[in-house]
């Protein structure tokens, strides 16, 4: 029994490098700022191919125009992005890298809770009117949510030096404004459901001077 245990330990020790290599991943940097850590299995036909981590029987293909760079497990880098005004690639490679960092930091750190709450309140108020125009309040709020200036909080920045780059700020603001609108839609929709539910249950009890619905 001891002999078998000893041989098993020796086997694990000798083949540990092989096992660890199977876990090594390549890193794919997409143009939308997202980072994918998976082993690249093919780089032909104008695309990078990986195995879908959620469905191992399927493959995911990223076309070259979706890619900024791939860092392979051996340390080699292959860039797919290049500055080209004909392709609307206005940034240099370094600027695009900072732009993507801004997108990624905003995606991780910008919560837009104010828009969620504000649109929710607008939705409740709109729904409580019981009118066809109820959704105007929350979705109007959503439409205007991208106008106020984006405040980049220090705790959401991966590196304080990044804010010195205009490209980083632009990338951060793009995702932050998108996040505001998404949270506004979610909050406004929830608020509308609550507001219309309140109207359905209690509109007969509304004081006359508070009954803002069109239906009597």
C-alpha positions in Angstrom: 0.0 0.0 0.0 2.8 2.4 0.9 4.6 1.5 -2.3 1.6 2.4 -4.4 1.2 5.7 -2.5 4.9 6.5 -3.1 4.6 5.8 -6.8 1.5 8.0 -7.1 3.3 10.9 -5.5 6.3 10.4 -7.8 3.9 10.3 -10.8 2.2 13.6 -9.8 5.6 15.3 -9.3 7.0 14.2 -12.6 3.9 15.2 -14.6 3.1 18.4 -12.7 4.6 20.6 -15.5 2.3 18.9 -18.1 -0.8 19.5 -15.9 0.1 23.1 -15.3 0.6 23.8 -19.0 -3.0 22.7 -19.8 -4.2 25.5 -17.5 -2.1 28.2 -19.1 -4.3 30.7 -20.9 -3.8 33.2 -23.7 -5.2 36.7 -23.1 -7.4 38.3 -25.7 -8.0 42.1 -25.6 -11.2 43.0 -27.5 -11.9 46.4 -29.0 -14.9 46.9 -26.7 -12.5 46.9 -23.7 -13.3 43.4 -22.5 -10.6 40.9 -21.7 -11.0 37.1 -22.4 -8.6 34.6 -20.8 -8.8 31.4 -22.9 -6.4 29.3 -24.9 -6.3 30.3 -28.6 -6.8 27.2 -30.8 -6.8 28.8 -34.2 -5.7 32.1 -35.8 -6.6 31.4 -39.4 -9.3 32.8 -41.8 -9.3 36.3 -40.3 -10.3 35.3 -36.8 -9.1 34.1 -33.4 -10.8 31.0 -32.3 -11.3 29.7 -28.7 -13.4 27.0 -27.1 -16.6 28.4 -25.5 -15.9 28.1 -21.7 -19.6 27.7 -21.1 -20.2 25.1 -23.8 -17.0 23.2 -24.5 -18.6 21.6 -27.6 -18.8 25.0 -29.3 -16.2 27.5 -30.5 -16.1 31.3 -30.3 -14.6 33.3 -33.2 -13.4 36.8 -32.8 -12.8 38.5 -36.1 -9.7 40.7 -36.5 -11.6 44.0 -36.4 -12.9 43.0 -33.0 -9.4 42.5 -31.6 -6.9 44.9 -30.2 -4.2 42.5 -29.2 -3.6 38.9 -28.1 -1.0 38.1 -25.5 0.0 34.5 -25.8 0.9 32.3 -22.9 4.6 32.3 -23.9 4.7 36.1 -23.6 4.4 36.9 -27.3 2.1 39.7 -28.4 0.2 40.1 -31.6 -1.5 43.4 -32.4 -4.5 43.6 -34.6 -5.4 47.3 -34.2 -3.7 49.9 -36.2 -4.4 53.6 -36.7 -6.2 54.1 -40.0 -8.6 56.9 -40.7 -10.2 55.0 -43.5 -11.4 52.5 -40.8 -12.3 55.2 -38.4 -9.4 54.2 -36.2 -8.4 57.7 -35.2 -6.4 56.8 -32.1 -2.8 55.6 -32.1 -2.2 52.2 -30.7 -1.1 53.6 -27.3 -4.2 55.9 -27.2 -6.5 53.1 -28.0 -4.9 51.0 -25.2 -5.7 53.8 -22.8 -9.2 54.2 -24.2 -9.8 50.5 -23.5 -8.4 50.8 -20.0 -10.9 53.6 -19.4 -13.8 51.4 -20.7 -12.7 48.5 -18.5 -12.4 50.7 -15.3 -15.8 52.2 -15.9 -17.3 48.8 -16.5 -15.9 47.5 -13.2 -16.3 50.6 -11.0 -19.0 52.9 -12.3 -22.3 51.8 -10.7 -24.7 54.6 -11.7 -26.9 54.0 -8.6 -28.2 57.6 -8.7 -29.7 57.0 -12.1 -31.3 53.7 -10.9 -32.9 55.5 -8.0 -33.8 58.7 -9.8 -35.4 56.8 -12.7 -37.2 54.5 -10.3 -38.8 57.5 -8.5 -39.8 59.0 -11.8 -41.3 55.7 -12.8 -43.3 55.4 -9.6 -44.7 58.9 -10.0 -45.5 58.4 -13.7 -47.2 55.0 -13.0 -49.3 56.4 -10.1 -50.9 58.8 -12.6 -52.5 55.8 -14.3 -52.2 57.5 -17.6 -50.9 56.5 -21.0 -48.2 59.2 -20.5 -46.8 57.6 -17.3 -43.7 56.2 -19.1 -42.7 59.7 -20.3 -41.2 60.5 -16.9 -38.8 57.6 -16.4 -37.8 57.2 -20.0 -37.4 61.0 -20.4 -35.1 60.7 -17.4 -33.2 58.0 -19.2 -32.8 60.1 -22.3 -31.3 63.0 -20.3 -29.1 60.8 -18.0 -26.2 61.0 -20.4 -26.0 64.8 -20.3 -24.5 65.5 -16.8 -20.7 65.4 -16.6 -19.2 62.1 -15.6 -17.3 62.3 -12.3 -14.4 59.8 -12.3 -13.9 58.6 -8.7 -10.4 57.7 -7.6 -11.5 54.3 -6.2 -12.7 53.2 -9.6 -9.4 53.9 -11.3 -6.8 51.1 -11.7 -4.0 53.6 -12.0 -4.2 57.3 -11.0 -1.9 58.2 -13.8 -4.5 57.1 -16.3 -6.6 60.2 -15.9 -3.8 62.2 -17.5 -4.8 60.6 -20.8 -7.7 62.1 -22.8 -8.2 58.8 -24.5 -8.7 57.1 -21.1 -11.2 59.7 -20.0 -13.2 59.3 -23.3 -13.3 55.5 -22.9 -14.4 55.8 -19.2 -17.1 58.4 -20.1 -18.5 56.3 -23.0 -19.1 53.2 -20.8 -20.3 55.4 -17.8 -23.0 57.1 -19.9 -24.0 53.8 -21.3 -24.2 52.4 -17.8 -26.4 55.4 -16.7 -28.9 54.7 -19.5 -29.1 51.0 -18.7 -29.6 51.6 -15.0 -32.2 54.3 -15.8 -34.2 51.8 -18.0 -34.1 49.2 -15.2 -35.0 51.6 -12.5 -37.7 53.3 -14.5 -39.3 50.1 -15.6 -39.4 48.8 -12.0 -40.8 52.1 -10.9 -43.5 52.0 -13.5 -44.6 48.6 -12.4 -44.8 49.7 -8.8 -46.6 53.0 -9.8 -49.2 51.4 -11.9 -49.8 48.7 -9.2 -50.4 51.5 -6.7 -52.8 53.2 -9.1 -54.7 49.9 -9.7 -55.1 49.2 -6.0 -55.7 52.7 -4.6 -56.8 55.1 -7.3 -60.4 55.0 -6.0 -59.0 56.4 -2.8 -57.1 59.2 -4.3 -58.2 62.6 -3.0 -59.9 64.5 -5.8 -57.2 67.1 -6.0 -54.5 64.3 -6.4 -56.3 62.3 -9.0 -54.2 63.2 -12.0 -55.4 60.3 -14.1 -57.6 60.9 -17.2 -59.9 58.1 -16.3 -62.7 58.8 -13.8 
